[in-house]
Amino acid sequence: MSGGYDLNLFASPPDCSFLCSVCHGVLKRPVRLPCSHIFCKKCILRWLARQKTCPCCRKEVKRKKMVHVNKLRRTIGRLEVKCKNAEAGCLVTCPLAHRRGHQDSCPFELMACPNEGCPARVLRGALAEHRQHCQHGAQQHCPLGCGATLGPVERAHHNCYQELREAWSQRQERSRSLVLGLLRRVRKVHHATNFIRRQLSQLRDFLREDDALIVGTPQEETEATPEGSTGAEVWGAPGLGTL
């Protein structure tokens, strides 16, 4: 298994001084032996596990004498490479050191569907559309946190902020209607109370008039009785005289 970079990865053929003599790929993490020959770190370690000599000059090599060639590594990092998804249609080229960063956003990168149980692998650029129609994601919670459970079609049109605003407006309208209804009832109760008060006032005046009549009748009779009794006594005077 090659320890270096594949030559087909590069936008143009790299200089032969950048090649590893073991794997014939472009040097990855290059190290220099005491004999000045340079190899990929992975390649030379695998070689030295079988033999203790330089693959080129056969001089004896001690592992602790190897030196990392960081300057060469930075130079190779500036070489232009193609995206690993070039065959899928990506035309981007970038420095080797930035290749991983591009892969993290490349629309041609194959991505696994995040829905549990879905085995599909789709291009990053088509992942959003796939998720909307993925049968394994038939029921999911709203990613905005409103708590709603949504299906694929619902997720495509779901806007919980707008729905909450509309629900709040409807609630306010309902509350306004209830308040207006209560005010109308209070007015009716107020009118009814005033009417009852007027009726009670009239009833009280009526009862007072009746009380006055009832109290006034015996008084007249009392005043009439002495006159009658005086007359009786007058008429009875001769009888008394007879006795």
Phi and psi in degrees as GROMACS dihedral restraints (atoms count N, CA, C in turn):
[ dihedral_restraints ]
;  ai    aj    ak    al  type     phi  dphi    fc
    3     4     5     6     1   -64.9    20    10
    4     5     6     7     1   140.0    20    10
    6     7     8     9     1   -94.0    20    10
    7     8     9    10     1   -14.1    20    10
    9    10    11    12     1  -100.0    20    10
   10    11    12    13     1  -176.9    20    10
   12    13    14    15     1   -83.4    20    10
   13    14    15    16     1   140.4    20    10
   15    16    17    18     1   -64.8    20    10
   16    17    18    19     1   136.1    20    10
   18    19    20    21     1   -63.2    20    10
   19    20    21    22     1   -29.4    20    10
   21    22    23    24     1   -70.1    20    10
   22    23    24    25     1   -12.0    20    10
   24    25    26    27     1   -71.9    20    10
   25    26    27    28     1   -25.5    20    10
   27    28    29    30     1   -88.2    20    10
   28    29    30    31     1   145.4    20    10
   30    31    32    33     1   -66.1    20    10
   31    32    33    34     1   -32.3    20    10
   33    34    35    36     1  -138.1    20    10
   34    35    36    37     1   152.2    20    10
   36    37    38    39     1   -56.7    20    10
   37    38    39    40     1   128.1    20    10
   39    40    41    42     1   -75.1    20    10
   40    41    42    43     1   159.9    20    10
   42    43    44    45     1   -61.4    20    10
   43    44    45    46     1   144.6    20    10
   45    46    47    48     1   -64.5    20    10
   46    47    48    49     1   -19.8    20    10
   48    49    50    51     1   -72.5    20    10
   49    50    51    52     1   -10.8    20    10
   51    52    53    54     1   -95.2    20    10
   52    53    54    55     1     4.7    20    10
   54    55    56    57     1   -96.0    20    10
   55    56    57    58     1   146.8    20    10
   57    58    59    60     1   -88.1    20    10
   58    59    60    61     1   133.8    20    10
   60    61    62    63     1   -74.4    20    10
   61    62    63    64     1   -13.6    20    10
   63    64    65    66     1   -90.1    20    10
   64    65    66    67     1   -53.0    20    10
   66    67    68    69     1   -99.3    20    10
   67    68    69    70     1   -12.5    20    10
   69    70    71    72     1    63.2    20    10
   70    71    72    73     1    19.3    20    10
   72    73    74    75     1  -101.7    20    10
   73    74    75    76     1   177.4    20    10
   75    76    77    78     1   -73.6    20    10
   76    77    78    79     1   137.3    20    10
   78    79    80    81     1   -56.4    20    10
   79    80    81    82     1   130.0    20    10
   81    82    83    84     1  -117.3    20    10
   82    83    84    85     1   124.0    20    10
   84    85    86    87     1    51.2    20    10
   85    86    87    88     1    60.7    20    10
   87    88    89    90     1   -64.3    20    10
   88    89    90    91     1   141.0    20    10
   90    91    92    93     1  -128.5    20    10
   91    92    93    94     1   146.8    20    10
   93    94    95    96     1  -108.6    20    10
   94    95    96    97     1   136.0    20    10
   96    97    98    99     1   -87.8    20    10
   97    98    99   100     1   165.5    20    10
   99   100   101   102     1   -56.9    20    10
  100   101   102   103     1   -24.5    20    10
  102   103   104   105     1   -82.8    20    10
  103   104   105   106     1     4.0    20    10
  105   106   107   108     1    80.3    20    10
  106   107   108   109     1     0.1    20    10
  108   109   110   111     1   -79.1    20    10
  109   110   111   112     1   144.5    20    10
  111   112   113   114     1  -117.2    20    10
  112   113   114   115     1   137.8    20    10
  114   115   116   117     1  -140.9    20    10
  115   116   117   118     1   165.8    20    10
  117   118   119   120     1   -65.7    20    10
  118   119   120   121     1   142.5    20    10
  120   121   122   123     1   -60.3    20    10
  121   122   123   124     1   -44.1    20    10
  123   124   125   126     1   -64.0    20    10
  124   125   126   127     1   -40.1    20    10
  126   127   128   129     1   -65.5    20    10
  127   128   129   130     1   -46.6    20    10
  129   130   131   132     1   -70.6    20    10
  130   131   132   133     1   -34.1    20    10
  132   133   134   135     1   -66.1    20    10
  133   134   135   136     1   -39.0    20    10
  135   136   137   138     1   -67.1    20    10
  136   137   138   139     1   -37.2    20    10
  138   139   140   141     1   -65.9    20    10
  139   140   141   142     1   -46.6    20    10
  141   142   143   144     1   -69.0    20    10
  142   143   144   145     1   -18.1    20    10
  144   145   146   147     1   -68.0    20    10
  145   146   147   148     1   -22.7    20    10
  147   148   149   150     1  -103.7    20    10
  148   149   150   151     1   -37.7    20    10
  150   151   152   153     1  -135.5    20    10
  151   152   153   154     1   149.9    20    10
  153   154   155   156     1  -103.1    20    10
  154   155   156   157     1    28.7    20    10
  156   157   158   159     1  -126.0    20    10
  157   158   159   160     1   162.2    20    10
  159   160   161   162     1   -69.5    20    10
  160   161   162   163     1   135.0    20    10
  162   163   164   165     1   -63.4    20    10
  163   164   165   166     1   -22.2    20    10
  165   166   167   168     1   -94.6    20    10
  166   167   168   169     1   -53.6    20    10
  168   169   170   171     1  -105.5    20    10
  169   170   171   172     1    -5.0    20    10
  171   172   173   174     1    65.4    20    10
  172   173   174   175     1    16.9    20    10
  174   175   176   177     1   -73.9    20    10
  175   176   177   178     1   150.5    20    10
  177   178   179   180     1   -66.4    20    10
  178   179   180   181     1   139.4    20    10
  180   181   182   183     1  -125.3    20    10
  181   182   183   184     1   133.5    20    10
  183   184   185   186     1  -104.6    20    10
  184   185   186   187     1   131.1    20    10
  186   187   188   189     1   -58.0    20    10
  187   188   189   190     1   -37.3    20    10
  189   190   191   192     1   -71.0    20    10
  190   191   192   193     1   -10.0    20    10
  192   193   194   195     1   -88.7    20    10
  193   194   195   196     1    -3.8    20    10
  195   196   197   198     1   -72.0    20    10
  196   197   198   199     1   147.1    20    10
  198   199   200   201     1  -129.9    20    10
  199   200   201   202     1   133.5    20    10
  201   202   203   204     1   -73.0    20    10
  202   203   204   205     1   133.8    20    10
  204   205   206   207     1  -102.4    20    10
  205   206   207   208     1    82.0    20    10
  207   208   209   210     1   -69.4    20    10
  208   209   210   211     1   -33.2    20    10
  210   211   212   213     1   -63.4    20    10
  211   212   213   214     1   -44.5    20    10
  213   214   215   216     1   -64.5    20    10
  214   215   216   217     1   -37.9    20    10
  216   217   218   219     1   -61.0    20    10
  217   218   219   220     1   -42.0    20    10
  219   220   221   222     1   -67.2    20    10
  220   221   222   223     1   -36.8    20    10
  222   223   224   225     1   -63.4    20    10
  223   224   225   226     1   -45.2    20    10
  225   226   227   228     1   -64.2    20    10
  226   227   228   229     1   -33.9    20    10
  228   229   230   231     1   -63.7    20    10
  229   230   231   232     1   -19.9    20    10
  231   232   233   234     1   -89.5    20    10
  232   233   234   235     1    -5.3    20    10
  234   235   236   237     1   -68.3    20    10
  235   236   237   238     1   139.8    20    10
  237   238   239   240     1   -75.6    20    10
  238   239   240   241     1   132.2    20    10
  240   241   242   243     1  -127.0    20    10
  241   242   243   244     1   157.8    20    10
  243   244   245   246     1   -86.1    20    10
  244   245   246   247     1   156.9    20    10
  246   247   248   249     1   -65.5    20    10
  247   248   249   250     1   145.1    20    10
  249   250   251   252     1   -67.5    20    10
  250   251   252   253     1   -13.4    20    10
  252   253   254   255     1   -99.4    20    10
  253   254   255   256     1    23.6    20    10
  255   256   257   258     1   -59.2    20    10
  256   257   258   259     1   -38.5    20    10
  258   259   260   261     1   -67.6    20    10
  259   260   261   262     1   -24.8    20    10
  261   262   263   264     1   -81.9    20    10
  262   263   264   265     1    -9.7    20    10
  264   265   266   267     1   125.2    20    10
  265   266   267   268     1    -3.2    20    10
  267   268   269   270     1   -77.5    20    10
  268   269   270   271     1   128.5    20    10
  270   271   272   273     1  -104.7    20    10
  271   272   273   274     1     7.4    20    10
  273   274   275   276     1   -73.5    20    10
  274   275   276   277     1   138.0    20    10
  276   277   278   279     1  -121.8    20    10
  277   278   279   280     1   147.0    20    10
  279   280   281   282     1  -155.8    20    10
  280   281   282   283     1   164.3    20    10
  282   283   284   285     1   -59.0    20    10
  283   284   285   286     1   146.7    20    10
  285   286   287   288     1   -54.3    20    10
  286   287   288   289     1   -37.1    20    10
  288   289   290   291     1   -66.8    20    10
  289   290   291   292     1   -21.2    20    10
  291   292   293   294     1  -102.4    20    10
  292   293   294   295     1     4.8    20    10
  294   295   296   297     1   -62.1    20    10
  295   296   297   298     1   -41.9    20    10
  297   298   299   300     1   -65.8    20    10
  298   299   300   301     1   -38.3    20    10
  300   301   302   303     1   -61.9    20    10
  301   302   303   304     1   -38.7    20    10
  303   304   305   306     1   -66.6    20    10
  304   305   306   307     1   -40.7    20    10
  306   307   308   309     1   -59.6    20    10
  307   308   309   310     1   -31.7    20    10
  309   310   311   312     1   -69.6    20    10
  310   311   312   313     1   -13.6    20    10
  312   313   314   315     1  -127.4    20    10
  313   314   315   316     1     1.6    20    10
  315   316   317   318     1   -64.2    20    10
  316   317   318   319     1   124.6    20    10
  318   319   320   321     1   -68.7    20    10
  319   320   321   322     1   -13.3    20    10
  321   322   323   324     1   -95.7    20    10
  322   323   324   325     1     3.1    20    10
  324   325   326   327     1   -73.2    20    10
  325   326   327   328     1   131.9    20    10
  327   328   329   330     1   -73.8    20    10
  328   329   330   331     1   131.2    20    10
  330   331   332   333     1  -124.7    20    10
  331   332   333   334     1   142.8    20    10
  333   334   335   336     1   -78.1    20    10
  334   335   336   337     1   139.4    20    10
  336   337   338   339     1   -63.8    20    10
  337   338   339   340     1   130.0    20    10
  339   340   341   342     1   -75.0    20    10
  340   341   342   343     1    -9.8    20    10
  342   343   344   345     1   -72.1    20    10
  343   344   345   346     1   130.6    20    10
  345   346   347   348     1   -60.9    20    10
  346   347   348   349     1   129.2    20    10
  348   349   350   351     1    92.2    20    10
  349   350   351   352     1    -7.7    20    10
  351   352   353   354     1   -90.2    20    10
  352   353   354   355     1   122.1    20    10
  354   355   356   357     1   -87.7    20    10
  355   356   357   358     1    -1.1    20    10
  357   358   359   360     1   -68.6    20    10
  358   359   360   361     1   144.6    20    10
  360   361   362   363     1  -123.2    20    10
  361   362   363   364     1   119.7    20    10
  363   364   365   366     1  -128.5    20    10
  364   365   366   367     1   161.6    20    10
  366   367   368   369     1   -63.0    20    10
  367   368   369   370     1   143.6    20    10
  369   370   371   372     1   -54.4    20    10
  370   371   372   373     1   -38.7    20    10
  372   373   374   375     1   -66.3    20    10
  373   374   375   376     1   -22.3    20    10
  375   376   377   378     1  -105.9    20    10
  376   377   378   379     1     4.5    20    10
  378   379   380   381     1   -66.2    20    10
  379   380   381   382     1   -40.5    20    10
  381   382   383   384     1   -61.8    20    10
  382   383   384   385     1   -43.9    20    10
  384   385   386   387     1   -66.2    20    10
  385   386   387   388     1   -39.9    20    10
  387   388   389   390     1   -60.6    20    10
  388   389   390   391     1   -41.9    20    10
  390   391   392   393     1   -65.0    20    10
  391   392   393   394     1   -31.3    20    10
  393   394   395   396     1   -66.7    20    10
  394   395   396   397     1   -30.1    20    10
  396   397   398   399     1  -111.1    20    10
  397   398   399   400     1     3.1    20    10
  399   400   401   402     1   -67.7    20    10
  400   401   402   403     1   126.0    20    10
  402   403   404   405     1   -70.4    20    10
  403   404   405   406     1   -24.1    20    10
  405   406   407   408     1   -77.3    20    10
  406   407   408   409     1   -11.0    20    10
  408   409   410   411     1  -110.6    20    10
  409   410   411   412     1    33.3    20    10
  411   412   413   414     1   -59.2    20    10
  412   413   414   415     1   -37.6    20    10
  414   415   416   417     1  -127.6    20    10
  415   416   417   418     1   114.9    20    10
  417   418   419   420     1  -138.3    20    10
  418   419   420   421     1   153.4    20    10
  420   421   422   423     1   -76.0    20    10
  421   422   423   424     1   150.4    20    10
  423   424   425   426     1   -59.1    20    10
  424   425   426   427     1   125.9    20    10
  426   427   428   429     1   -67.4    20    10
  427   428   429   430     1   -15.3    20    10
  429   430   431   432     1   -85.8    20    10
  430   431   432   433     1    -8.5    20    10
  432   433   434   435     1    92.8    20    10
  433   434   435   436     1    14.7    20    10
  435   436   437   438     1   -77.9    20    10
  436   437   438   439     1   -12.0    20    10
  438   439   440   441     1    94.2    20    10
  439   440   441   442     1    -4.5    20    10
  441   442   443   444     1   -74.0    20    10
  442   443   444   445     1   145.6    20    10
  444   445   446   447     1  -100.7    20    10
  445   446   447   448     1   122.7    20    10
  447   448   449   450     1  -123.5    20    10
  448   449   450   451     1   146.5    20    10
  450   451   452   453     1   -92.1    20    10
  451   452   453   454     1   177.1    20    10
  453   454   455   456     1   -57.7    20    10
  454   455   456   457     1   -44.8    20    10
  456   457   458   459     1   -69.1    20    10
  457   458   459   460     1   -40.6    20    10
  459   460   461   462     1   -64.9    20    10
  460   461   462   463     1   -38.0    20    10
  462   463   464   465     1   -63.5    20    10
  463   464   465   466     1   -32.0    20    10
  465   466   467   468     1   -66.1    20    10
  466   467   468   469     1   -28.3    20    10
  468   469   470   471     1  -116.7    20    10
  469   470   471   472     1     6.7    20    10
  471   472   473   474     1   -76.2    20    10
  472   473   474   475     1   128.3    20    10
  474   475   476   477     1  -141.1    20    10
  475   476   477   478     1    88.7    20    10
  477   478   479   480     1   -65.7    20    10
  478   479   480   481     1   -28.3    20    10
  480   481   482   483     1   -63.8    20    10
  481   482   483   484     1   -45.6    20    10
  483   484   485   486     1   -65.7    20    10
  484   485   486   487     1   -41.7    20    10
  486   487   488   489     1   -63.8    20    10
  487   488   489   490     1   -39.8    20    10
  489   490   491   492     1   -65.8    20    10
  490   491   492   493     1   -39.5    20    10
  492   493   494   495     1   -62.5    20    10
  493   494   495   496     1   -43.1    20    10
  495   496   497   498     1   -65.0    20    10
  496   497   498   499     1   -41.8    20    10
  498   499   500   501     1   -62.8    20    10
  499   500   501   502     1   -39.7    20    10
  501   502   503   504     1   -65.5    20    10
  502   503   504   505     1   -40.5    20    10
  504   505   506   507     1   -63.7    20    10
  505   506   507   508     1   -42.0    20    10
  507   508   509   510     1   -64.0    20    10
  508   509   510   511     1   -40.2    20    10
  510   511   512   513     1   -63.8    20    10
  511   512   513   514     1   -41.2    20    10
  513   514   515   516     1   -64.0    20    10
  514   515   516   517     1   -41.7    20    10
  516   517   518   519     1   -63.6    20    10
  517   518   519   520     1   -40.3    20    10
  519   520   521   522     1   -65.4    20    10
  520   521   522   523     1   -41.4    20    10
  522   523   524   525     1   -64.4    20    10
  523   524   525   526     1   -39.8    20    10
  525   526   527   528     1   -63.1    20    10
  526   527   528   529     1   -40.3    20    10
  528   529   530   531     1   -65.0    20    10
  529   530   531   532     1   -41.3    20    10
  531   532   533   534     1   -63.3    20    10
  532   533   534   535     1   -42.3    20    10
  534   535   536   537     1   -64.0    20    10
  535   536   537   538     1   -42.9    20    10
  537   538   539   540     1   -63.6    20    10
  538   539   540   541     1   -40.1    20    10
  540   541   542   543     1   -62.3    20    10
  541   542   543   544     1   -42.6    20    10
  543   544   545   546     1   -63.9    20    10
  544   545   546   547     1   -40.2    20    10
  546   547   548   549     1   -62.2    20    10
  547   548   549   550     1   -41.0    20    10
  549   550   551   552     1   -62.9    20    10
  550   551   552   553     1   -40.3    20    10
  552   553   554   555     1   -65.6    20    10
  553   554   555   556     1   -40.9    20    10
  555   556   557   558     1   -62.2    20    10
  556   557   558   559     1   -40.4    20    10
  558   559   560   561     1   -63.1    20    10
  559   560   561   562     1   -42.9    20    10
  561   562   563   564     1   -62.1    20    10
  562   563   564   565     1   -43.1    20    10
  564   565   566   567     1   -63.3    20    10
  565   566   567   568     1   -38.6    20    10
  567   568   569   570     1   -64.1    20    10
  568   569   570   571     1   -44.9    20    10
  570   571   572   573     1   -63.6    20    10
  571   572   573   574     1   -42.8    20    10
  573   574   575   576     1   -63.5    20    10
  574   575   576   577     1   -39.4    20    10
  576   577   578   579     1   -63.9    20    10
  577   578   579   580     1   -43.6    20    10
  579   580   581   582     1   -63.0    20    10
  580   581   582   583     1   -40.0    20    10
  582   583   584   585     1   -63.4    20    10
  583   584   585   586     1   -44.1    20    10
  585   586   587   588     1   -63.2    20    10
  586   587   588   589     1   -40.2    20    10
  588   589   590   591     1   -61.7    20    10
  589   590   591   592     1   -42.7    20    10
  591   592   593   594     1   -63.6    20    10
  592   593   594   595     1   -41.3    20    10
  594   595   596   597     1   -62.8    20    10
  595   596   597   598     1   -42.6    20    10
  597   598   599   600     1   -64.8    20    10
  598   599   600   601     1   -38.7    20    10
  600   601   602   603     1   -63.2    20    10
  601   602   603   604     1   -43.2    20    10
  603   604   605   606     1   -64.9    20    10
  604   605   606   607     1   -40.2    20    10
  606   607   608   609     1   -63.4    20    10
  607   608   609   610     1   -40.2    20    10
  609   610   611   612     1   -63.5    20    10
  610   611   612   613     1   -43.6    20    10
  612   613   614   615     1   -63.4    20    10
  613   614   615   616     1   -39.0    20    10
  615   616   617   618     1   -64.6    20    10
  616   617   618   619     1   -43.8    20    10
  618   619   620   621     1   -64.9    20    10
  619   620   621   622     1   -35.9    20    10
  621   622   623   624     1   -64.5    20    10
  622   623   624   625     1   -39.9    20    10
  624   625   626   627     1   -63.2    20    10
  625   626   627   628     1   -42.6    20    10
  627   628   629   630     1   -62.1    20    10
  628   629   630   631     1   -42.3    20    10
  630   631   632   633     1   -61.7    20    10
  631   632   633   634     1   -38.9    20    10
  633   634   635   636     1   -64.6    20    10
  634   635   636   637     1   -40.4    20    10
  636   637   638   639     1   -66.2    20    10
  637   638   639   640     1   -42.9    20    10
  639   640   641   642     1   -65.3    20    10
  640   641   642   643     1   -41.2    20    10
  642   643   644   645     1   -71.5    20    10
  643   644   645   646     1   -32.9    20    10
  645   646   647   648     1   -75.4    20    10
  646   647   648   649     1   -26.1    20    10
  648   649   650   651     1   -66.0    20    10
  649   650   651   652     1   -51.5    20    10
  651   652   653   654     1   -60.1    20    10
  652   653   654   655     1   -30.4    20    10
  654   655   656   657     1   -64.5    20    10
  655   656   657   658     1   -42.4    20    10
  657   658   659   660     1   -66.9    20    10
  658   659   660   661     1   -39.8    20    10
  660   661   662   663     1   -64.5    20    10
  661   662   663   664     1   -37.6    20    10
  663   664   665   666     1   -64.6    20    10
  664   665   666   667     1   -38.7    20    10
  666   667   668   669     1   -69.6    20    10
  667   668   669   670     1   -30.1    20    10
  669   670   671   672     1   -78.0    20    10
  670   671   672   673     1   -28.3    20    10
  672   673   674   675     1   -64.2    20    10
  673   674   675   676     1   -44.5    20    10
  675   676   677   678     1   -59.5    20    10
  676   677   678   679     1   -37.2    20    10
  678   679   680   681     1   -64.0    20    10
  679   680   681   682     1   -41.2    20    10
  681   682   683   684     1   -65.9    20    10
  682   683   684   685     1   -43.7    20    10
  684   685   686   687     1   -67.4    20    10
  685   686   687   688     1   -31.4    20    10
  687   688   689   690     1   -64.9    20    10
  688   689   690   691     1   -39.8    20    10
  690   691   692   693     1   -64.4    20    10
  691   692   693   694     1   -38.6    20    10
  693   694   695   696     1   -65.3    20    10
  694   695   696   697     1   -41.5    20    10
  696   697   698   699     1   -65.5    20    10
  697   698   699   700     1   -35.8    20    10
  699   700   701   702     1   -62.9    20    10
  700   701   702   703     1   -46.0    20    10
  702   703   704   705     1   -69.5    20    10
  703   704   705   706     1   -27.2    20    10
  705   706   707   708     1   -86.8    20    10
  706   707   708   709     1     1.2    20    10
  708   709   710   711     1   -66.2    20    10
  709   710   711   712     1   -40.7    20    10
  711   712   713   714     1   -63.9    20    10
  712   713   714   715     1   -37.0    20    10
  714   715   716   717     1   -61.0    20    10
  715   716   717   718     1   -44.3    20    10
  717   718   719   720     1   -62.7    20    10
  718   719   720   721     1   -36.0    20    10
  720   721   722   723     1   -63.1    20    10
  721   722   723   724     1   -38.6    20    10
  723   724   725   726     1   -60.0    20    10
  724   725   726   727     1   -44.7    20    10
